[in-house]
Amino acid sequence: MTCPAFLRAHAHRWREERVWHVGGATLLLVTATRRGRERTQLVGAGSRDDLAEAVARAAQDGAAPVGFGLLTRGTWQRVGARARAHFAFTPGPGWDWMWSDTVPPVQRGEDRVAPVTGDHAAAEVRDCLTRAYPEAMADPDDPALTWWGYRDDAGVLRGVVAVDTAPGRPVHLSGLGTDAAWRRLGVATALAAAVTRWALADHPIVHFGIWADNDAARRLYTRLGFAVGHEVENVRRKDTASPQT
């Protein structure tokens, strides 16, 4: 069976423990490491009805309850009562997985975009994030991430994005934010276009997640050639801290 693109793109981020295939859906029990800590979770993609059946089969097979899950949006409400009681998830925020393998048109301001380097790079990125995206989960001190930035005429960062890359793997973007005083001036568009063009020279796809209600971001990325490849819902047990996407 062909594994859904969302799962293939993220496969390097976890260790697969068990798998259930039902029709056009795949459900994985995986162990992922984030910031040095391991956690086991369910990750599924495919049609809602088939994925709901896969969740039911996982419960029947005795899969241990886990703290988190990423499922096709709308799946959890289709899961039967027995499996719902077994995993005891509560639905959380929805988000869209977007991807592209197409080099975008050149955008105004791309000449201002470049990797953020130097001894003070992390501090510079962190300062920009306080003005652009204070709730960003991407960490400027994470050695797996390269940060790119958009600079004004004085050399001050007015927008940043984190890039997670390795040879031959999809490139994952996160933490893209624009200084509040510089929004609607093309900063995010220039950042996304420049990084995507750079990434697609040596990598198969570029991908990232946006919150489902962020229509402005979806329009921006669609204009650059990105498409929604998977509609996701976070689910978690009531006694577990909020998941990170």
Buried (B, 14 or more C-beta within 10 A) or exposed (E): EEBBBBBBBBBEBBEEEEBBBBEBBBBBBBEBEEEEEEBBBBBBBBBBBBBBBBBBBBBEEEBEEBBBBBBBBBBBEBBEEEBBEBBBBEBBEBBBBBBBBBBBEEBEBBEBBEEBEEEEBBEBBBBBBEBBBEEBEBBBEBEEBBBBBBBBEEEBBBBBBBBBBEEEBBBBBBBBBBBEEBBEBBBBBBBBBBBBBBBBEEBBBBBBBBEBEBEEBBEBBEBBBBBBBBBBBBBBBEEBEEBEB
